[in-house]
Amino acid sequence: MKKLLLVINPTAGKRLAKDYTLRIINKFDTAGYHVTTCCTQINKNACDIVLNRGREFDLIVCCGGDGTLKETICGVIGLNTGTRIGYIPLGTTNDFAHSVDIPTDALKAANAIVGGREMPCDLGSFNGREQFIYVSCFGNFCDVSYKAPQKLKNKIGRQAYYLETVKELSKIKGYNARIECDDGEVIEGRFFYGGVSNSYSIAGFPVLENAGVDFSDGYHELALIRMPKTPGQLVSILSAMIKKDVLDNEYIVVKKGKNFKFYFDEPVAWTLDGEYGGEHSFAEISNMEKAVTLIVNNDDYVSDSDESFSFDEA
């Protein structure tokens, strides 16, 4: 019998994971898996669980937000076993899940794992020490995911991020940066935002949906937004983000690459997959091509269950 490790973050989203754990386990049990379930705790995150327990399993599935997914992936990378990873997204925005077509309805996500297809996925390496699954960024609005109050996120979902973004508009600042790209191009200036990602959506905004993102091509997307000098320029930038038209905006730079080096004249705070990543005056970000294998939705798979319960705004 195949062995599955189910890692659950009981505090993700509206803390609803515990209400549906048995139904999720039953789904995998019915599909022929012997399921072992572990919950993250204050002093034991998903990475710790995977490193300590994961070697004996054929499939590792995590239930939680993008942060839980990142921790699980870091654990699998540490095992160096190539174990496949399934994801049941229970977070507030679920940026990565939306990008790779993982359902945000919990039972449908479990069904997608049971009948899904394997998808090799690139990861990012930050300063050679940390990995990220979908984005590393600096600048304005990067911290809205952890600055928005958890109670508000539980109550109104991703709208809490939009409210936090509006609040931050009055405090925007620029960051002097020099970016060296792997093709020799050097980009300098004062930037409102900068990031390297492998996702259509960042903080709930589908800004790169039309930018040709490929999750296993060995490239990341660099996105830089120049600091607006007038309210009109800011409106132009925000409009381009909302309309997914960033490639044609004169204040926004989008570029593919395998390696980027960032230099700043002072330490700058970074965010990795929605979590605080420390302050750095230098950052090197490299692509880890097809570093993990995820199980994602298979449109040809037909489930034998019509049961449904949604976490879409959890």
C-alpha positions, 0 to 999 in steps of 0.5 A: 500500500502506498504511504502518504504523509498529510501535514496540516497547519491547523491555524491556516485561513479560518482554522477550518482544516480540523473540521474536514480532516477526516473527510480528506483522510477518507478520500486518500484512504479510499484511493489506496493510501495509508495515511499518516497525519501530523499537525504543525505547532509553534515549535514544529513547522512543516519543514521539521515534520517532513525532515523527521518523518518524510523519508518513508513516504511515497507522497507528501501532502500539505494543508495550509497557506503558501507559507506551509507549502514553502516549508513542506517543499524546503523539507522535501529538498532537504530529504533529497528524495524527489518525493512528490508533493500535493497541496490543499490550499487553505490560505487567504490568497493562495497565489501559487495555487491559483497560478498552477490550477490547484483547486481552492475547494478542499475536497476538489484539491484532494481529488486533484491529488488522487487523480492529478498529474505530475508537474515539475516546478522550478524553485528560487534560491535566495542568497544560496541559503533559502528557497522560495516557491513563487516570489521574493520581493522588496518594496511597497506592498510586499508586506501586506500579507503579514501586516494585514490583521489575521482576524480581518483576513479570517473575516473577509479573506483577500479583501483584507490585503486590498484594504492594507494596500490602500492604507499603504498608498500614503506611505510609499517610498522608493529604493535605489537599486542596481540589478545585474542580469545573467545576460549582462544587462544592468538596470539601475534606478529608484524603484517602487517595487522589485521582485523575482517570481514564478507565479501569475499572482502576487498578493492577490494581484494577477499582475503577471498573468499575461507575461508568459510565465512557465513554471518549469522552464528554468527561468524566473520573471524579474518585475521592477516598478519605477518610483512614480514622480506624479499621481498620474504615473502612480495611477498608470502603474496601478491601472496596468497591474489591475488590467494585467497590462504590465508589459506595455507600461513605461514604468514597469520592467519585466524580464526573464532570467536565471540569475539576478543580483541586487545591490542597494545603498542601504539594507532593504526588507525582503519578503519570501512567499509572503513571509518576512525574509530579513533586510539585505543590502545585497541579494542574489536570486537563482533559478532551481530548475525543476527542483520539485514535483507537484501534483496538480489538477488533471482536467481529464480525471473524473472523481467518483464524489460530488461532495464539495466544501469550499475554502476559497476565501479562507 
